[in-house]
């Protein structure tokens, strides 16, 4: 993106910025355009998508929204907030100044989980405490290396994800409740970690069916996290959200925003789907 004045990048120490963007199509304004203008507008958006996806460390998901809450959705991941904002403005105007109307947006960052088991905890609690291995033994060393490799892969996915083109996408924001006896932040760390470990066990049963990305938004938007679920079948989205509602972390301590369901599509099919 050319700029006359250099701008200092606004990049977090780790992770990427994430924008979820939802738009309505103004079909009245679209109908006033001639065929050549419509073709040029769609070409402009197509070229912009190609430019965004060619930007280093940047990913863009595009989807048709399944209900009248919105028509088109984008999920943009990129390190620099300046780049994210510039692309957001260009996407908004890509089909013309009056065609795409923003109806909802959400800003967050990819982040590591504060409840992730450390190497020291795994060694003491699992390898020694549960499996009875001797520290320093070949079995202990091999098991600890396998754990460290697995956690390094997990952390890389959390901070720098590559999201698949699975057809179904769900986004919703959430916060932890802070009221009376149900104040998540009045619990000590050990209590919170134990509760989150049970929550994570439920999530792992959906491996291969659901890819979940939790992004942090405390201080960035109205909720504390954004949750993105990718799936091959909407029944798996329904099932994991339903099952987790019974877990104490959700049942007692979670507050949810609106849910947005979309379908990832190639641009030419997306244009047909939203009647452009």
N, C-alpha and C positions, 0 to 999 in steps of 0.2 A: 504494500500500500504506500504510494508515494506521499511524502509530506514535506512541506517547505520548512517547517520548524522541527528540529529534533525533539522528541519527547522521551524522557527517561522511562524505560519499561517499568511496569508495575506488576512484578512477578513474585509470587509467594516463595518463601524459602524452600518449601517442598509442595508438590501437588500442582493442580491446575485450577483455573477458574472455570465454572460451569454455569451456563445460562440455559434455562428452559423457556422457550418463547412460544406463545400461542396467539393465533390470529383468526379473525373472521375475514372472509372475502366479501367485499362490497360489490355484489353482482349488478347493482344499478349503475355504478360508476364504470364497471367493466363493459357493460352493454353499450356505453357511449363511445367506446374505442372502435376504430376501424380494424379490419382483419390484419392489415399490415402492422398496425400499432400493437395488436394483441400478440402477433407472432414475434415482434421485436421485444415485447415485455417478457415473454416466456424465455426467449433466447438470453436476455439479460440476466434473469434469475439462474438459468442453467449455467452460464459462464461464471457467475458469482459463486455458485456452489462448487464448481470445479476449482476456482481460485482458493476458496476456503479450505477445501480438502487437500490442496497442494501445499498449504502452509505447514511448516514443520511443527510437529507436536500438537497438531490441531485435528479435531474430529467433528464431524457434523452429521447428525442423524435427522432424517426428514420423514414426517409421517402425517397421514390424514387422521384427523380426530374423529372418533366414532359417534359422537353425539353433537347436538347443536351448541355445546359449550364453546366450541371453536371449530374451524375448518382445517387449518394447517398448523402443524407444530414443528419446531426445530429444537434439537438439543446440541448445544455448541460447547465444546471443551477446548480450551487453549490456555497457555500459561499467563500471557500478558493481558491484564484487564483493559488496557487501551485497545489492544487488538480485538478483544471480545466485544467491546462497546462499538468500535468502528464497524465491525461486521454486523452487529445487531442493527445499527442504523441503516446499513446498506440492504440488509434483508427486508427490513420494514418498507423501504422505498423501491424495492427491486422491480415490482410489477407496475409501478406508477405511484404518484403521491397519494392517491385516494383509494387504492385497491385493497391493501392489507391493513386492517385495523387491529392493533394489539388489544387482546382481551385479558391476558394474564401472562405474567412473567415471574421467574424465580432465579435468584442469584445465589450460588453456593461455591464451595471449593471441595475438591477431592481431599481426603484426609485419612490418616491412620486412625485406628480405634484405640482409645486409651485402655480398653479392656483386653487387648491381645495378650495371650500368655507369653511371658518372656522365656528365654532359654534357661535362665536360672530356675524359674518356677517349674518348668517342664522337667528339668533334671531332678529337682528335689522331690516334687510331688508325684510325678508319673514314673520316671525311670527308677528312682530309688524307692519312693514311698509305696507305689502300687506294684511295679514289676520286680522289685527287689534286686535290681542290677547294682553292681559295685562300681562306684565312680572310678573312671579311668580304664575300666575293662574294655576289651575290643567291642563287646556287645553294646556297652554304654556309649562309647565314642561313635559307633556306627548309627545308633538310634538318635543320638543328639544331632549328628550331622544331617540326617534325614529330616529331622524336625526343623533345623535351621534353614535348610534349602526350601522346604515347604513354606515356611513363614516368609522367607525373602520373596518367593513368588507371589504369595498372598499380598504382601505389602506393596509390591510393584503394581499389582492389579488395582489396589485401592487408590494409589496415588497417581498412576499413569495408565489408566485402563484403555484397552482396545475392545470396543463393544461390537458384538456380532450383529449381523443383519437379520436377526430373528424377527418374524413378522409382527408380533404383538409387543407393544410397549405401554407401560403404565407409569405414571408419575403422580406422586402426592407428597406434600410437605407434612412434617410432624414435629411436635415438641414433647418434652417430658413434663408431666403435670407437677404443679407447685401449689397444692392446696391442702391445708390441714394435715391429716395423717398420711395423705397421699402425696407428700412432697418428695420427689425423687432426689432433690439436692440436699435433703436433710439426712439421707442415708450415708453411711460411711462407705469408703471405696470398696471394702471387702464385700459388703452386702450388694452393692451395685454390680460388682464383677460377677458374683455368683448368679444373680438374676440374669445378667446378660449372657452368661455361658449357657443357660437353659434356652434362651432365645436363639442363640446361635445353633444349638443342636437341632432345633426345628428347621432352621434354614438349610442346614447341610443335607437334610433328607430330600431336598428338592434339587440337588446337584445334577446338572445335565438337563434340567427342565426349566429352571429359573436362573437367570444371571441377575444378581442384585448389586446395585451400586449405591452406597450411602454417602452423601456429600454434606459437609457441614455448612451451616448458614447463620450461626449465632453471631449477631452484630452485623450481618449482611442483608438479612431479609426478615420477614415477620415471624417465621418459625425457626426452629433450631437445626433441622436437617431436611434435606430433600431425598426422597427414595425413588429410585428408578428401577423398575423391574422389566427385564426382557424375557420373552417366552416364545415358544413355538405354538402354544395352545392357550387360549384365554382361560380355560378351566384351571390351569396351573396357577395363574395369577389369582383367580378367585379362591383356590384352595389354600395357597400359602398365606394370604391375608386373613382368611377365615380361621385357619389353624392357629396363627400367631395371636389372634384376638383372645384366645384362651390362656395364653402365657401371661404370667403376672406382670411382666414388663409392659405389655400392651393393655391388659385388662384393667390394671390398677393405675398405671402411670403415664399412659400415652394419650396425646391430643392430636387429632388428625385434621388436615385441611381437605380441600376438594380433591377428588381423584379424576385424572385425565387418562383416557384409554385411546391409543392410536395404533395405526398399522403402518409399518415402514414400507415405503413404495418407491420404485424408480420415479424420477420426475415426470416422465411422459405419462405414466399411469396416474400419478398424483394429480396432474392437470386435469385428466379426464374425470377422476373421482370427485374433484371439487368443482367440476363444470366450468373449467376455463378453456 
